[in-house]
Amino acid sequence: MLTIDPKQLEIPKLHRYLLGAIGPRPIAFASTIDENGTHNLAPFSFFNVFSANPPVMIFSPARSGRTNTTKDTYNNVKKIPEVVINVVNHEIVHQMSLASSPYPSGISEFDKSGFTAVPSDIVKPPRVGESPVQFECKVNDVIELGQEGGAGNLIICEVVKIHIQEDVLDEHQMIDQHKIDLVSRMGGNWYCRADQKSMFEIKKPITSCGIGYDSLPSDILNSTVLTGNDLGQLAGIEELPNETEVNEYKLLELSELFLSLEEDAVQLEIEIHKKAQELLKRNLLEEAWLTLLSFNN
């Protein structure tokens, strides 16, 4: 394993390690305005939401690692403490990238990247009309993390109004994760698209507790087939199936497998674990447990 002391690295190389490992990162497409009324629009991937009550987001326009200059976004919010954070989806990702170009101060990235500047209801900076979700925000605080090149500046924003395009909502008027088609930043020139192929669902254990990793039977815990991810999924079950359920499942679903390998217990166990693994990939947790427990029944 490569072990690194960040203090021993040049900032550009450290920056590449950080961005290569911490991702995908959501994108804050931030619209601000200066004291002369000039619009600025820039994307930042040092960004996330940190509170729902009050609704607070934080993003960080860092100082330039080459020149140690601050970004127009930072300069603007210091004078006009308001921002619109526009969400970026796949439909606007190339225009968003164009807006990240180092245009001189006073040049509107709305014009350069072809976005529609829509007046906000509460704050002065305009919204990006093409963005699927737009958050009007008041800037509560700006925390400077350093004065050298590469240092971040945390812009703490409180959401005061939200605008959502109708075509990304589901029948319950909530955002449909398949419709919104979000993109995020990776390292270097790479992005990630949260489409149907890349998304998967895991039920959150908010109101329930699984049996835990430490309660897994030793033959399952020491499996040569099941991965740590598989074991974590298995450990999330609240209660193991009872013996009657296991025997019924074995008779109805696994009898052919047991008959075909009744003289080879080692291979039978491997095949049982493989079958359970396939069931886990389909999120059939109870069926996976019924399969595994059938081996010793």
N, C-alpha and C positions, 0 to 999 in steps of 0.2 A: 504494500500500500504506500502511495506517495503521501508523505506528511510534510506540511508547509507551515512555516511561520509567516503570517501575512506581513509582518513588519520588515521581512527580508526581501519582499517582492516589489518590483516596480508597479506603480498604480495601474497602468494599462493591463498588465498581465493578471494582477489580482482581480481587476474588474471583469476580465474574461472568465476567470474561474468562478466568480460569484454568479455571473449571468448564465454560465453554462450549467451550473448545478441547481440554481434556484429558479425553477420554472415548471410548467408554463406560468407566466405572470400576466394578470389582467392589465388592460391598457386604459389609463385615464387620458382621454382626448380632451385636453383642457382649453377652454376658451376664456380669455381674459381681455381686459381693456386698459389702455393707459390713460393718463390724465388729459390727453388731447382727443380721446375718443377713438383712437386707432385700435382695431381688433387684432388679437393675436391668437393663434391656434397651434397647439403642439401636443404630441403624444408622450406619455411617460409610463414606463412599466414598473417603476417603484411605486406601487399603488395597491390599496385594498380598502375594504369597508371594515370599520372597527367598532361600531356601535349602532344599535337600532333605536335606543331611547336615551339621549337624542340620537338621530341618525347622523353618524359622523363618518367621513371618508378622509383618508390621508394619502397624499402623493408627494413625491420628492423630485423636484428639478435640481439635479446636482450641478455643482460648479464644473466647468470644463476641465478635464484632466490635462489638456494641452496648454490652455491660456489662463486658467483660473478665473475666467469671467463667469458671471451669473447669467442665467437665461432670462429672456424677456418675460416669461411667465412669472418668474420669481420677482422681477423688478416691478411688474404690473400689480401683483397682489399686495405688495408692500405699500403701494400708493392707492389703489382701488381694491379693497379687500373683499372681492367677489370673484366667483369663477363658476363656469358651467362645465361639469364633467360629463362628457358624451361617451356613450358605450360604443365600442367598435365591433362590427360584425364583418363577415366575409365579403359582403357586398360593397363595403367602402374601404377595404384594407389597403388597396393600392393608392387611393386618394389620401388616406391617412398617412401612409409612408411618405408621399410627396410633401405633405405639410411639415414633415420633420426636417426638411432641407434647411440649411443655414441661411435663410433669407435675411437681409439687413433689417434692423429695427425700423419700424414705420411701414413695412410692407405687410399687407394682410394675407395671411395664409388661406383665408377663405377664398380670396380671388385666385391665388396661385394653384390651389388644389381643387377648385371648382365646386366647393361646398356652398350650400344655401345658408346664409346667416338669418336665422329666425329670431325676432325680438323675444327676449325673456319676459316673464310676467312680473318678477320681483327684482332680479339683479340686472345690472347694466350690461355685462357681456352677453352676446347673442348665443343662441343654441345652434347646433349643427342639425339642420333640417333632415338630413339623410340618416342620422343616427337612430337606432331603434329605441334607445332609452336615453333621456337627457335629465341630468340632475342640476337644478339651480342651487347654488351654495353660497353661503356667507363664510368668509374666512375668519375663523375664531382665533387662530394663532399661527405663527411661523417660527419654527424652531431650527436654528442653524446648527448643524452638527460639526462644523469645522470651517476653517478659513483657507484651507489649502485646496489645490485642484483635486477633483473627485469627491469632495465633501458634499453630502446631501443637505437639503433644506426641507424639513417636513412642513407641508402646508396642510393644516388641520381645518377641514371644511365641514360645516353643518348644512345638511340638505334642508332647503326651505320649500322646494317644489319639485315634483317629479312629472315628467312627460313620457308616455309610453305609446309607441306605435301600435295601433289596433291589430295589425297583422301578425304580431308576435304573441298575442294572448290566446289562452285556451278558453274552453267553454265556461270556466269559472272566473274569467277575467284575471287570471294569473299568467305570469310569463311562462310560455312553453319552451323548455330547454332545446327541443328539436327545431322549433321555428326560429328562434333568435339567432342561431348560427354564429356564435361568438368566436372570436379569434384572440390569441394571446401570444406573448413574446417568449421566445426561447433564447439561446445563446447565438451570438454572431448575427447572421442574416436570417435566422430561422424563426418561423412562426408555427403556431399550432391551431388547428381548426377543430372546434368542439362540435363535430357533426355526428350523425347516427352511428358511424363506424367506430368512432373513438370514445363515445360515451358509454358508461355502464352504470348500473344502479346497485347501491348497497343500502339495505335497510339500516337506519340509524338506531342504535340501542339506547334510546332516550328514556324509555319507561320500563325497560326490561334489562336483565343481566344474564349473559350467557354463562354456561358452566365454567368457562375459562380454560386456558391452555393447560393449567396444572391438573385439570380433572380428566384429561384425555387418557384413555387406556394405553398402556405401554406399547402394545403391538401397533397401534395407530400412530402414536407419537414417534416411534422408531421406524416408520414405514420408509421403504426405499423408493416408493412411488409418489406419495403425497408430499407436496411442497409446504414450506412455512405458511404461504398464503392459504393453501388448502386447509391446513391445521387451524389457522386463525378463523377461517370460515366455519369449520366444524365446531370450534370452541364457542361460537356465538349462539348455539342452540340453548334454549332455556331448560329443556328437560329431555332426557333420552327416551326413545320409544321403549315400550314395555316388551316383555318376552313374547307375549301373544301376538303383538303387531309384527315383531321380527319374524316369527315363525310363519305367519300368514304371508308376509311379503316374500320370504324365502321360497315357499311352496309355489306361489303364483308367478313370481317374476324371475327367480334365480335357479329353479330346479334344473334346467337344461345345463347351465354352467356347472353346477355341482356334480351332475352326472358325468359330464364330459371329462372332469378332472378329479374324480373321486380317488384316483390312485396317486395323485401328485399334489400333496398338500401345499408345497412351497409355491408351485405355479398357480394354484387356485387362489392363494392369498394375494399374489401379485395381480391376478386378473380381477379379483374383488376390489382391490384398491384402485385399479385403473377404471373400473366401472363407476366407483364412487367419485372419482375425480371428474369424470365426464358429467355426472349428475350435478356436481358442484358448479361446473362451468355454466350449467343451465339454471343455476340458483335453486336447485331442488335439494334443499338441505336435509329435510326429513328423509327423503328417499335415499340420500347418500348414507345417512346413519343406519337406516334399515339394512342397506347393502353391507356395510362394514360389520355390523353386529351379527349378521347372519353367519359369518365365518366361524364363530365360536358357539353357535347354537345347534 
